Amino acid sequence: CDYDSTDRPNGTYSGWAANDEMCQAFINYHPRVELALCRSSPQPWVFKKAYGIESFPQGMDLFDYIFDPEIGDGRKYQEFMNSYPWHELNSTALATLNNATVYGDHHIKCQYNYGVKMR
């Protein structure tokens, strides 16, 4: 995936189309099950460590769609990320942040049709 958002002035938290916010992959599997979707997102502690965020709420249910949680310093996550000094980071620092986000621990969420969680 060659996803590139370096031309955007702020972060993208939810876009008009899936390719506005992420790379996509399609998986073929057998035997067939009534799988509606699988997605993953970095664990909150990965962001906390990589970006120096004071805290994420404890016990966040990552099956919920929480796009803008409180992060412990009176700000919301999106406000923090939009004020992050991206322009001050060199390519090595950006690569380090990217690697932590892409290759760090992820929470995987799979659902059957109609939004029923797979366990």
N, C-alpha and C positions, 0 to 999 in steps of 0.2 A: 504494500500500500504506500503510495506517495502522497499521503495527506500533508498539506502545508497550510498553516494558518498564520504565517509570519507577516502577512500583509494586513492583518486585522488589528485595530487599535485596542480592543478589549478581548477578553475570553469569550468563548462560545459555550453556553450552558445548555442550550436547547435550540435547534435550528428549524428552519422550515422544512428541510429534507434531511434524511439521515446522513447524506454526504456533506452536510453543512457542519457536522459535529463529530464525525468519527469515520474510521475505516470499517468496512464490512467484510465478512467472510461467510461463505455458505458451506454447510457440511451435509454430506449425504451419509445416511446411517441405515442399518438393517439390524433387527427387524423394525418395522414401522411402529411408531407410537404416536399418540395424539399430541405431539410436541408443537407448541405454538412459537416459542422463542427461547433462546439462550443468550445471555449477555453477561459481560463482566465489567467490573469497575475496580480501580485500585482501592485497597483497604484504606479507611480513613487515616490510620497511623502512618501510611506511606506518605500521604500529603503532609501530615503533621511534621514528620521528620525532614522530608525533602525541602519544604518551603518555610520551615521554622514557624509553623502555626502554633499558637499557644496551646490550644486544645480543641478537640472535637467532642461533641456530646458522647458520653459513655453509653454503650448499649444501643447505638443506632441500629434500627432494623433496616438493613440494606435491601430488603425487598420493597420497602416503601420508596416512593419517588421524593427524596428530600434534596432539592436542588440548591438550597441556600441555607444551610444550618448555621446556628450561632457558633462562633469559634472561640469564645472565651475571653476576648478582649473588648467586648462591646460592639464588635462588628460582625457582619455576616460574611460567609465564605466568599461570595461573589465580589463583595466590596473589597475584601482583602486581596483577592487575585487581580482585580482591576487596578489596584493601587500598587501592585508589586513592581519593583524597579526593573522591568524586563530590558529596557534600553541600556541599563548599566551592566548587564551580564555579558561576559565574553562567550565565545563559542564552546569552550570547555565547560563552563558553568551551565550553559543551556543543555549541552549533551548529558551532563550529570543529572539534571532535573528530568530530562526526557527519559533517560534510562531507568531512573527510579520509578517513574510513572508507568512506563511500558512494561518493564521486566520485574517490578516489585510484586509483592503478593496482591492477588486479586480476589474479589468475592464474585463467585459465579452464580448467576441466577437463571434457572431454567423453569419454564412454566408449561403446563399442559394447556390445551385450548381453554378459553374462557378465564384465563388468569389464575388457574389453580396451581399452587406451588408444587414442584416435583421435590420429593425428599429423598 
